[in-house]
Amino acid sequence: MNPSTELYALLHQFIDCISYVADKHAPLRKKTVTVRPYTPWCNEDIENKKKREKRKAEANWTHTRIEIESHILCQKRNKVAHLIRKAKIEFYNQSNMEYSEQKKALFQVVNKLLHKSRCSVLPTHTLEEYISNVISAFFENKINKIRKLLTTLVQNLKLMLPRSSSTQHFYASSLSFPLSLMMM
């Protein structure tokens, strides 16, 4: 490869050469990082020391497959689980004491503990127009059903009532009553 005489071409050759050497001797590696939710009860002793001991015991057991290493791993795992359980209890007891007077904050802690979250009662969709059309169609159908029911009621009333001048007045007032109920 001959070096170029122009500055930009020479710069591109240099970058290509450095990239080739870096890719050959130190290729890119992909690493998967698990993002865990925030746990307010975990302290540094649990996070670092005890979990590290458990991982070390697990590595020893995977390499040797000796039964004593399996027992050591179980002890370390149970110790870490016990410490986490104890830290959770202490954290929630302390939260209970802090928020004993503040009922709203106390209920928020309890809901978080029980994994309760507010969920939307509305259907989820990206198009607002679609949702509004669905809701509108629902209520239009509901109103149409009520109108049909009212017309059948009125027709049944007409058939049941005899035709006379005294019932005409009664008929008109009886129709206004269900309609006034509907408008409420």
DANORHU-V733046 format. One record per residue. N is the residue number from 1. PHI is phi as a letter, one per 30 degrees, with the letter a starting at -180 (999 if undefined). PSI is psi in whole degrees, -180 to 180 (none if undefined). BURIAL is 1 if it has 16 or more other C-alpha atoms within 10 Angstrom, else 0. Layout:
# DANORHU-V733046
n=N phi=PHI psi=PSI burial=BURIAL
n=N phi=PHI psi=PSI burial=BURIAL
This chain:
# DANORHU-V733046
n=1 phi=999 psi=123 burial=0
n=2 phi=d psi=136 burial=0
n=3 phi=d psi=141 burial=0
n=4 phi=d psi=160 burial=0
n=5 phi=c psi=-21 burial=0
n=6 phi=d psi=149 burial=0
n=7 phi=d psi=-51 burial=0
n=8 phi=d psi=-41 burial=0
n=9 phi=d psi=-40 burial=0
n=10 phi=d psi=-40 burial=0
n=11 phi=d psi=-45 burial=0
n=12 phi=d psi=-39 burial=0
n=13 phi=d psi=-42 burial=1
n=14 phi=d psi=-46 burial=0
n=15 phi=d psi=-43 burial=0
n=16 phi=d psi=-42 burial=0
n=17 phi=d psi=-46 burial=0
n=18 phi=d psi=-42 burial=0
n=19 phi=d psi=-41 burial=0
n=20 phi=d psi=-45 burial=0
n=21 phi=d psi=-41 burial=0
n=22 phi=d psi=-42 burial=0
n=23 phi=d psi=-32 burial=0
n=24 phi=d psi=-44 burial=0
n=25 phi=c psi=-25 burial=0
n=26 phi=b psi=74 burial=0
n=27 phi=d psi=157 burial=0
n=28 phi=d psi=139 burial=0
n=29 phi=c psi=141 burial=0
n=30 phi=c psi=137 burial=0
n=31 phi=b psi=132 burial=0
n=32 phi=c psi=126 burial=0
n=33 phi=c psi=124 burial=0
n=34 phi=d psi=124 burial=0
n=35 phi=c psi=117 burial=0
n=36 phi=c psi=149 burial=0
n=37 phi=d psi=155 burial=0
n=38 phi=d psi=129 burial=0
n=39 phi=c psi=106 burial=0
n=40 phi=d psi=-19 burial=0
n=41 phi=d psi=-15 burial=0
n=42 phi=d psi=129 burial=1
n=43 phi=c psi=176 burial=0
n=44 phi=d psi=-31 burial=0
n=45 phi=d psi=-44 burial=0
n=46 phi=d psi=-48 burial=1
n=47 phi=d psi=-48 burial=0
n=48 phi=c psi=-66 burial=0
n=49 phi=d psi=-55 burial=0
n=50 phi=d psi=-43 burial=1
n=51 phi=d psi=-35 burial=1
n=52 phi=d psi=-42 burial=0
n=53 phi=d psi=-41 burial=0
n=54 phi=d psi=-43 burial=1
n=55 phi=d psi=-37 burial=0
n=56 phi=d psi=-43 burial=0
n=57 phi=d psi=-37 burial=1
n=58 phi=d psi=-41 burial=1
n=59 phi=d psi=-42 burial=0
n=60 phi=d psi=-43 burial=1
n=61 phi=d psi=-38 burial=1
n=62 phi=d psi=-34 burial=0
n=63 phi=d psi=-42 burial=0
n=64 phi=c psi=-35 burial=0
n=65 phi=h psi=31 burial=0
n=66 phi=d psi=145 burial=0
n=67 phi=d psi=-35 burial=0
n=68 phi=d psi=-36 burial=0
n=69 phi=d psi=-34 burial=1
n=70 phi=d psi=-42 burial=1
n=71 phi=d psi=-40 burial=0
n=72 phi=d psi=-43 burial=1
n=73 phi=d psi=-44 burial=1
n=74 phi=d psi=-41 burial=0
n=75 phi=d psi=-45 burial=0
n=76 phi=d psi=-43 burial=1
n=77 phi=d psi=-44 burial=1
n=78 phi=d psi=-35 burial=0
n=79 phi=d psi=-45 burial=1
n=80 phi=d psi=-43 burial=1
n=81 phi=d psi=-40 burial=0
n=82 phi=d psi=-43 burial=0
n=83 phi=d psi=-40 burial=1
n=84 phi=d psi=-45 burial=1
n=85 phi=d psi=-44 burial=0
n=86 phi=d psi=-42 burial=0
n=87 phi=d psi=-38 burial=1
n=88 phi=d psi=-45 burial=1
n=89 phi=d psi=-45 burial=0
n=90 phi=d psi=-43 burial=0
n=91 phi=d psi=-47 burial=0
n=92 phi=d psi=-31 burial=1
n=93 phi=d psi=-42 burial=0
n=94 phi=d psi=-41 burial=0
n=95 phi=d psi=-39 burial=0
n=96 phi=d psi=-42 burial=1
n=97 phi=d psi=-40 burial=0
n=98 phi=d psi=-43 burial=0
n=99 phi=c psi=21 burial=0
n=100 phi=d psi=-30 burial=0
n=101 phi=d psi=-25 burial=0
n=102 phi=c psi=96 burial=0
n=103 phi=d psi=-39 burial=0
n=104 phi=d psi=-46 burial=0
n=105 phi=d psi=-37 burial=0
n=106 phi=d psi=-43 burial=1
n=107 phi=d psi=-33 burial=0
n=108 phi=d psi=-42 burial=0
n=109 phi=d psi=-43 burial=1
n=110 phi=d psi=-42 burial=0
n=111 phi=d psi=-39 burial=0
n=112 phi=d psi=-39 burial=0
n=113 phi=d psi=-38 burial=0
n=114 phi=d psi=5 burial=0
n=115 phi=i psi=36 burial=0
n=116 phi=c psi=135 burial=0
n=117 phi=b psi=154 burial=0
n=118 phi=d psi=132 burial=0
n=119 phi=c psi=150 burial=0
n=120 phi=d psi=136 burial=0
n=121 phi=d psi=-13 burial=0
n=122 phi=d psi=150 burial=0
n=123 phi=d psi=147 burial=0
n=124 phi=c psi=130 burial=0
n=125 phi=a psi=151 burial=0
n=126 phi=d psi=-24 burial=0
n=127 phi=c psi=112 burial=0
n=128 phi=d psi=-35 burial=0
n=129 phi=d psi=-40 burial=0
n=130 phi=d psi=-45 burial=0
n=131 phi=d psi=-45 burial=0
n=132 phi=d psi=-36 burial=0
n=133 phi=d psi=-39 burial=0
n=134 phi=d psi=-46 burial=0
n=135 phi=d psi=-42 burial=0
n=136 phi=d psi=-44 burial=0
n=137 phi=d psi=-39 burial=0
n=138 phi=e psi=-50 burial=0
n=139 phi=d psi=-33 burial=0
n=140 phi=d psi=-44 burial=0
n=141 phi=d psi=-41 burial=0
n=142 phi=d psi=-45 burial=0
n=143 phi=d psi=-41 burial=0
n=144 phi=d psi=-40 burial=0
n=145 phi=d psi=-42 burial=0
n=146 phi=d psi=-41 burial=0
n=147 phi=d psi=-43 burial=0
n=148 phi=d psi=-43 burial=0
n=149 phi=d psi=-42 burial=0
n=150 phi=d psi=-41 burial=0
n=151 phi=d psi=-39 burial=0
n=152 phi=d psi=-37 burial=0
n=153 phi=d psi=-43 burial=0
n=154 phi=d psi=-43 burial=0
n=155 phi=d psi=-40 burial=0
n=156 phi=d psi=-38 burial=0
n=157 phi=d psi=-40 burial=0
n=158 phi=d psi=-40 burial=0
n=159 phi=d psi=-34 burial=0
n=160 phi=d psi=-33 burial=0
n=161 phi=d psi=136 burial=0
n=162 phi=d psi=154 burial=0
n=163 phi=d psi=102 burial=0
n=164 phi=b psi=167 burial=0
n=165 phi=d psi=-31 burial=0
n=166 phi=d psi=-32 burial=0
n=167 phi=d psi=-21 burial=0
n=168 phi=d psi=-44 burial=0
n=169 phi=d psi=-43 burial=0
n=170 phi=d psi=-40 burial=0
n=171 phi=d psi=-44 burial=0
n=172 phi=d psi=-40 burial=0
n=173 phi=d psi=-32 burial=0
n=174 phi=d psi=-30 burial=0
n=175 phi=d psi=-35 burial=0
n=176 phi=d psi=-30 burial=0
n=177 phi=d psi=-52 burial=0
n=178 phi=d psi=-33 burial=0
n=179 phi=d psi=-37 burial=0
n=180 phi=d psi=-34 burial=0
n=181 phi=d psi=-37 burial=0
n=182 phi=d psi=-32 burial=0
n=183 phi=d psi=-11 burial=0
n=184 phi=d psi=none burial=0
